[in-house]
Amino acid sequence: MCGGAAESFENGPVGGGKDGFGVEWVATRSSGGQGTPAPNQCQFDDITEWEDKVVFPDLDAYDWEAAAKVQLAAGDPEKQLVEYQCWNWTFLRLTHLMGFENALCALYEDPEACLAFFDAVADYKIRLAERVAHYFKPDMITSFDDVATERGLFMSPDAYRELIKPSHTKVNQAIREMGIIPAVHCCGNCQEIIPDFIEEGNVAWSSAQPVNDIVEILKKYGDKITVVGGYDTNGKPAQPSATLEEITAEVHRAIDTYAPYGSYIFFGFKLVDSMEPEEIMKAVMPIFDEAGKYGRTFYQ
């Protein structure tokens, strides 16, 4: 896995700071050191002003060659699938610039301006993907656009289809033309728009949480999209206090429940109250160790 948190122009520098859009990010222990937009900031509160207020990052100022050399050294591109993660896609970028309340109001009050903004972000993401394709040569690019909570979508399915889906489709078409596989990341209860993920051209969806009916999704769409996830990242097995016994039981439950349908890849994580990479890895590795062992046993 490459990109993601390493994209300083998208998430600010490690430890906090401004990204290429001018948004201030902060890293906290409760987020495991991952940056989040600082509170009480707003680049603009009227979506019709976006063309005058939004400054897109200078992608050529980023040292792509050095970034690829460092990040690809962690794996073996000859034997492993290389996934480049593009965070903060069209909807999330709007929330970063306007704040969630303003962004959600904008979807309702001025959909035409939102559509124009999302299209501009799509063009920017295509330029980004061109550089990724040249330097990283990934097999897959995963777009991150969390449009849901654990209770449901932030907007109606129709609003998603009208306003957000076109930008996702546009970028995925460009990615496919580069010879790269497109995939989508969306946490929360987003099962209403799984067919839309497929129509956008995505071959995989992560990180699927059990607040969705994953079994039903695999039954209906497993021949069209791969489900990545399954671990209860909303429940006790993902809490910092989770015991090894609870983690092991949840890994087994996910594999036992979802793997028989095929088109399933296990993925899980645990919340870690730390900003130290060593502590974070120590906390999450029992999940992946057990998944590796039990997964091989399951398929034998």
C-alpha positions as CSV (number, residue, x, y, z in Angstrom):
1,M,0.0,0.0,0.0
2,C,1.4,3.4,-1.1
3,G,0.1,7.0,-1.0
4,G,-2.5,7.7,1.6
5,A,-1.1,9.4,4.7
6,A,2.2,9.9,2.8
7,E,0.6,12.5,0.5
8,S,1.5,15.7,2.3
9,F,-0.2,17.8,-0.3
10,E,-3.5,16.1,0.6
11,N,-3.1,15.5,4.4
12,G,-0.5,18.0,5.5
13,P,3.0,17.0,6.7
14,V,3.6,14.3,9.2
15,G,2.7,15.7,12.7
16,G,0.4,18.4,11.3
17,G,0.4,21.5,9.2
18,K,-1.1,22.8,6.0
19,D,-1.9,20.7,2.9
20,G,-1.7,21.9,-0.7
21,F,-5.2,23.4,-0.5
22,G,-4.3,25.5,2.5
23,V,-6.2,23.4,5.0
24,E,-4.6,23.0,8.4
25,W,-4.3,19.4,9.7
26,V,-3.6,18.1,13.2
27,A,-2.4,14.7,14.3
28,T,-3.8,13.3,17.6
29,R,-3.2,10.2,19.8
30,S,-6.9,9.3,19.5
31,S,-6.6,9.1,15.7
32,G,-3.4,7.0,15.9
33,G,-1.3,9.9,14.7
34,Q,-3.4,10.2,11.5
35,G,-4.1,13.8,10.5
36,T,-7.5,15.3,10.7
37,P,-8.6,18.8,9.6
38,A,-8.2,21.3,12.4
39,P,-11.5,22.5,13.9
40,N,-13.0,25.9,13.4
41,Q,-11.5,26.6,10.0
42,C,-13.3,27.3,6.8
43,Q,-11.8,28.4,3.4
44,F,-15.3,29.6,2.3
45,D,-18.9,29.1,3.4
46,D,-20.6,29.8,0.1
47,I,-20.1,27.1,-2.5
48,T,-20.6,29.6,-5.3
49,E,-17.3,31.1,-4.3
50,W,-15.2,28.0,-4.8
51,E,-13.6,29.1,-8.1
52,D,-12.3,32.2,-6.4
53,K,-11.2,30.6,-3.2
54,V,-9.9,27.1,-4.0
55,V,-6.2,26.7,-4.7
56,F,-5.2,23.3,-6.0
57,P,-1.9,21.8,-5.0
58,D,1.1,22.1,-7.3
59,L,1.6,18.5,-8.0
60,D,4.9,19.1,-9.8
61,A,6.4,20.5,-6.6
62,Y,6.1,17.1,-5.0
63,D,9.1,14.8,-5.3
64,W,7.3,11.8,-6.9
65,E,10.5,9.9,-7.8
66,A,11.8,10.0,-4.2
67,A,8.4,9.2,-2.8
68,A,8.0,6.1,-5.0
69,K,11.5,4.9,-4.2
70,V,10.9,5.1,-0.4
71,Q,7.4,3.7,-0.4
72,L,7.9,0.8,-2.9
73,A,11.0,-0.3,-1.0
74,A,8.6,-1.7,1.7
75,G,7.3,-4.4,-0.6
76,D,8.1,-6.4,-3.7
77,P,6.2,-5.1,-6.8
78,E,7.3,-8.2,-8.8
79,K,5.4,-10.5,-6.4
80,Q,2.8,-8.3,-4.7
81,L,-0.1,-6.2,-5.9
82,V,0.8,-2.5,-5.6
83,E,-2.2,-0.4,-4.3
84,Y,-1.9,3.4,-4.4
85,Q,-4.4,5.0,-2.0
86,C,-5.8,8.4,-3.0
87,W,-7.4,10.0,0.1
88,N,-9.8,12.9,0.3
89,W,-11.8,12.6,-2.9
90,T,-14.5,14.8,-4.1
91,F,-17.0,14.8,-1.2
92,L,-14.4,14.7,1.5
93,R,-12.4,17.5,0.0
94,L,-15.6,19.7,0.0
95,T,-16.0,19.0,3.7
96,H,-12.4,19.9,4.4
97,L,-12.7,23.2,2.7
98,M,-16.2,24.2,4.0
99,G,-16.8,22.1,7.1
100,F,-19.3,19.3,7.2
101,E,-22.4,21.4,8.0
102,N,-21.7,23.9,5.2
103,A,-20.8,21.1,2.7
104,L,-24.0,19.2,3.4
105,C,-26.1,22.4,3.1
106,A,-24.4,23.2,-0.2
107,L,-25.4,19.8,-1.7
108,Y,-29.0,20.8,-1.0
109,E,-28.9,24.5,-1.7
110,D,-26.7,24.8,-4.7
111,P,-26.2,21.4,-6.4
112,E,-25.0,22.9,-9.7
113,A,-22.1,24.7,-8.0
114,C,-21.3,21.4,-6.1
115,L,-21.3,19.5,-9.4
116,A,-18.9,22.0,-10.9
117,F,-16.6,21.8,-7.9
118,F,-16.6,18.0,-7.9
119,D,-15.8,18.0,-11.6
120,A,-12.8,20.3,-11.0
121,V,-11.6,18.0,-8.2
122,A,-12.0,15.0,-10.6
123,D,-9.7,16.8,-13.1
124,Y,-7.1,17.4,-10.4
125,K,-7.3,13.7,-9.3
126,I,-6.7,12.6,-12.9
127,R,-3.6,14.8,-13.0
128,L,-2.5,13.1,-9.7
129,A,-3.2,9.6,-11.1
130,E,-1.1,10.4,-14.2
131,R,1.9,11.1,-11.9
132,V,1.1,8.0,-9.8
133,A,1.0,5.9,-12.9
134,H,4.3,7.1,-14.1
135,Y,6.3,6.8,-10.9
136,F,4.6,4.1,-8.8
137,K,3.2,2.0,-11.7
138,P,0.5,0.6,-9.3
139,D,-1.8,-2.3,-10.2
140,M,-4.7,-0.6,-8.3
141,I,-5.7,2.9,-7.3
142,T,-8.2,3.1,-4.4
143,S,-10.2,6.3,-4.0
144,F,-11.3,7.3,-0.5
145,D,-14.6,9.1,-0.2
146,D,-16.4,8.4,3.0
147,V,-20.0,9.4,2.3
148,A,-21.7,7.5,5.1
149,T,-22.0,7.1,8.9
150,E,-22.7,3.8,10.6
151,R,-26.4,4.7,10.3
152,G,-26.5,5.5,6.6
153,L,-25.5,8.0,3.9
154,F,-24.7,11.6,4.6
155,M,-27.0,12.4,1.7
156,S,-29.8,10.7,-0.2
157,P,-28.8,8.0,-2.6
158,D,-30.3,10.2,-5.4
159,A,-28.1,13.1,-4.3
160,Y,-25.1,10.8,-4.4
161,R,-25.9,9.6,-7.9
162,E,-26.6,13.1,-9.2
163,L,-23.7,15.0,-7.6
164,I,-20.9,12.7,-6.6
165,K,-21.1,9.6,-8.8
166,P,-20.2,11.5,-12.0
167,S,-16.8,12.7,-10.7
168,H,-16.0,9.2,-9.4
169,T,-16.9,7.7,-12.8
170,K,-14.9,10.2,-14.7
171,V,-11.7,9.5,-12.7
172,N,-12.2,5.8,-12.8
173,Q,-12.5,5.9,-16.6
174,A,-9.2,7.7,-16.8
175,I,-7.5,5.3,-14.4
176,R,-8.7,2.3,-16.5
177,E,-7.3,4.0,-19.6
178,M,-3.9,4.1,-17.8
179,G,-4.1,0.3,-17.4
180,I,-4.8,0.5,-13.6
181,I,-7.6,-1.2,-11.6
182,P,-9.9,1.3,-9.8
183,A,-11.4,0.6,-6.4
184,V,-13.3,2.6,-3.8
185,H,-13.0,3.0,0.0
186,C,-16.1,4.0,1.9
187,C,-16.7,3.3,5.6
188,G,-20.1,3.3,7.2
189,N,-23.5,1.9,6.1
190,C,-23.3,2.6,2.3
191,Q,-25.0,-0.6,1.0
192,E,-27.6,1.4,-0.8
193,I,-25.0,2.6,-3.3
194,I,-23.0,-0.6,-3.8
195,P,-24.6,-0.9,-7.4
196,D,-23.3,2.7,-8.0
197,F,-19.8,1.7,-6.9
198,I,-20.0,-1.0,-9.5
199,E,-21.3,1.3,-12.2
200,E,-18.5,3.7,-11.5
201,G,-16.1,1.0,-12.5
202,N,-14.8,-0.1,-9.2
203,V,-13.7,-3.8,-8.8
204,A,-13.4,-3.7,-5.0
205,W,-15.0,-1.9,-2.0
206,S,-13.2,-1.4,1.3
207,S,-13.5,-1.2,4.3
208,A,-16.7,-3.1,4.5
209,Q,-18.1,-2.9,8.1
210,P,-20.7,-5.3,9.5
211,V,-23.2,-2.4,9.8
212,N,-23.8,-3.4,6.2
213,D,-25.4,-6.7,5.3
214,I,-22.2,-8.1,3.9
215,V,-23.6,-11.6,3.3
216,E,-26.5,-10.2,1.2
217,I,-24.0,-7.9,-0.7
218,L,-21.8,-10.9,-1.5
219,K,-24.8,-12.9,-2.7
220,K,-26.1,-10.1,-4.9
221,Y,-22.9,-8.5,-6.2
222,G,-20.1,-10.8,-5.5
223,D,-19.6,-11.6,-9.2
224,K,-19.2,-7.9,-9.8
225,I,-17.2,-6.4,-6.9
226,T,-14.9,-7.7,-4.2
227,V,-15.7,-6.9,-0.6
228,V,-12.7,-6.0,1.5
229,G,-13.2,-5.8,5.3
230,G,-15.6,-7.7,7.5
231,Y,-14.0,-7.0,10.9
232,D,-16.2,-5.3,13.4
233,T,-14.3,-1.9,13.5
234,N,-17.3,-0.3,15.2
235,G,-17.5,-2.7,18.0
236,K,-15.5,-4.1,21.0
237,P,-12.9,-6.0,18.9
238,A,-11.6,-2.7,17.5
239,Q,-11.4,-0.9,20.8
240,P,-8.0,-0.2,22.4
241,S,-9.0,-2.5,25.3
242,A,-9.8,-5.5,23.0
243,T,-8.2,-8.7,24.3
244,L,-6.4,-11.2,22.1
245,E,-9.3,-13.6,22.7
246,E,-11.8,-11.1,21.4
247,I,-9.6,-10.2,18.4
248,T,-9.2,-13.9,17.5
249,A,-12.9,-14.6,17.8
250,E,-13.8,-11.7,15.6
251,V,-11.2,-12.7,12.9
252,H,-12.7,-16.2,12.9
253,R,-16.3,-14.9,12.7
254,A,-15.5,-12.6,9.7
255,I,-13.7,-15.4,7.8
256,D,-16.3,-18.0,8.7
257,T,-19.2,-15.8,7.7
258,Y,-18.0,-14.1,4.5
259,A,-15.3,-16.2,3.0
260,P,-17.6,-19.0,1.8
261,Y,-19.2,-16.6,-0.7
262,G,-15.9,-15.8,-2.5
263,S,-15.0,-12.3,-3.7
264,Y,-14.0,-11.5,-0.1
265,I,-10.7,-10.2,1.3
266,F,-10.3,-9.9,5.1
267,F,-9.3,-6.6,6.5
268,G,-9.5,-5.2,10.0
269,F,-8.0,-2.7,12.3
270,K,-7.9,-1.6,15.9
271,L,-8.1,1.9,17.5
272,V,-4.8,2.8,19.1
273,D,-4.3,5.7,21.5
274,S,-0.8,6.5,20.3
275,M,1.2,8.4,17.8
276,E,4.1,6.0,17.8
277,P,4.3,3.7,14.7
278,E,5.8,0.9,16.7
279,E,3.0,0.9,19.3
280,I,0.4,1.1,16.5
281,M,1.9,-1.9,14.6
282,K,2.2,-3.9,17.8
283,A,-1.5,-3.4,18.5
284,V,-2.8,-4.2,15.0
285,M,-0.5,-7.1,14.0
286,P,-2.4,-9.7,16.1
287,I,-5.4,-9.1,13.8
288,F,-3.4,-9.7,10.6
289,D,-1.3,-12.6,12.1
290,E,-4.5,-14.5,13.1
291,A,-6.1,-13.7,9.7
292,G,-3.1,-15.1,7.9
293,K,-3.1,-18.3,9.9
294,Y,-6.8,-18.9,10.0
295,G,-7.3,-17.9,6.4
296,R,-4.9,-20.5,5.2
297,T,-6.5,-23.1,7.3
298,F,-10.0,-22.1,6.1
299,Y,-9.0,-22.5,2.4
300,Q,-7.2,-25.8,2.8
